[in-house]
Amino acid sequence: MSFYLRSNTGIPISTKHRMDINLSQPVAEVQGQGQLEPISDLKRYSANPGCHHVFKDVYSFFGTNIVNSVAVYIGVTDWKKDLELLESYAIPTVICDPFDSQPEWRTALTEKRAKLMDWMKFLKESGCGNHFVNPKWIEPVVEYPGIYDGILGAEPNTTKLSSWENLLKKAKSLRNNATTDPHFAVCKIELFGEEIQVLSSLLATKYRPSILYLRWSESPDVSQPHCEAAGHLQSSGYRLISINETGFFLYQYAARMYIPAAHGPRFQWRIHL
């Protein structure tokens, strides 16, 4: 079973075919051709293997929304890789580590963010001295995202359940002068074996992050549940724009609008920032 995206011609494009083309190059569908072409707005963070694809000019991409943009990351598999996204987008971010898998990262943020020199020293000693990330705009929490607030699991193994609304409020609070509603700009989901549940809870809310980094624990081309989840993501208004070597699928939120045409009906993407 394959997860398909459809171009304006209706030609199905499998994610497997995308992965066979070139994982190191961001790709997108050619308008009306059902083929793939490089996306000029994307770049690799660096030349290192497995680095994230990021937007070249974040300020131009988000426009005026950048002043109230926030992010929520779910799962911390490798916090050093997360620095690529944190540095590239440079917006207030709540990082949920539901099972507290990276306590040293959470502790360092909590203890050192008040003193920038201590924070920079920590990054340098961790081999990440080339990154500049504002620790005051990062809030680590041991919480699981959901539709509602509550408790997940049974005693003694419980995890705090926080609604997406409250997670966004926490991110907004990192901006001391925030007066408008937060703009959900970036979301990263990297919680192996839990990504379908996390994604389902997100899509059950009114919130649609502009950019979604999603790492599937199983390929949508192989696993039926993941294929269906990927299809639900597409039907909710997301289009796949790149895949990197480590298996991160990068999606962009867009609304599909019906356009009558002389050669028959077709759809176009209208991008939402």
Secondary structure by P-SEA (a helix, b strand, c coil): cbbbbbccccbbbbaaaaaaccccbbbbbcccccbbbbcccccccccccbbbbbbccccccccccccccccccccccccccaaaaaaacccbbbbbccccccaaaaaaaacccccaaaaaaaaaaacccccccccccbbbbcbbbcccccccccccbbbbbbcaaaaaaaaaaccccccccccccbbbbcccccaaaaaaaaaaccccccbbbbbbcccccccaaaaaaaaaaaaaccccccccccbbbbbbbbbbbbbbcccccbbbbbbcc
